[in-house]
């Protein structure tokens, strides 16, 4: 497993461990991307995407405007149906979900999108996700998406550095590196808001981590 972050400016080792745990589940999901069905795998994935979804990732500025397409993940829990139902409204039904510790990795394969939901008791069923699921980060592996500055999966490290001149190397291992593109300061901890995962010289995933510790 490759953590998206390996070294942040934190005051002690305990906080560092918490932060690594915050992002580590996505490292495995995005870098390995197993082709597996979950407890609510569908025969076919819905092709529907909300008409307002423009396949842009916004993870800077006002947190209320942070979004993946039309999915405003920072305020989805306050909308009718909660976090998972809001994702379905934007992207259609997910095609699989699997549990990994406290998280349900839920995938929209044709969109190259995976969203983690926490607080789901028992199997990762649609009913459980709708009732209790809380957004806990997302990752994208399709070039169809772009950040609001124009970065896409497949872009070079040179383009990444040009678009995000303040990006910083935040993790490496197993042939991959992670670059924090945007972050926020919470007391004495830097929490990433947008991360790019690279293998070699190319972006292989764009991650919007959960900026809190569950």
Secondary structure as GFF3:
##gff-version 3
##sequence-region A 1 214
A	DSSP	alpha_helix	13	32	.	.	.	ID=ss1
A	DSSP	beta_strand	56	58	.	.	.	ID=ss2
A	DSSP	three_ten_helix	63	65	.	.	.	ID=ss3
A	DSSP	beta_strand	67	68	.	.	.	ID=ss4
A	DSSP	three_ten_helix	76	78	.	.	.	ID=ss5
A	DSSP	alpha_helix	82	91	.	.	.	ID=ss6
A	DSSP	beta_strand	96	100	.	.	.	ID=ss7
A	DSSP	beta_strand	103	108	.	.	.	ID=ss8
A	DSSP	three_ten_helix	109	111	.	.	.	ID=ss9
A	DSSP	beta_strand	113	118	.	.	.	ID=ss10
A	DSSP	alpha_helix	126	132	.	.	.	ID=ss11
A	DSSP	beta_strand	134	140	.	.	.	ID=ss12
A	DSSP	beta_strand	146	147	.	.	.	ID=ss13
A	DSSP	alpha_helix	157	163	.	.	.	ID=ss14
A	DSSP	beta_strand	168	173	.	.	.	ID=ss15
A	DSSP	beta_strand	176	186	.	.	.	ID=ss16
A	DSSP	beta_strand	189	199	.	.	.	ID=ss17
A	DSSP	beta_strand	202	208	.	.	.	ID=ss18
###
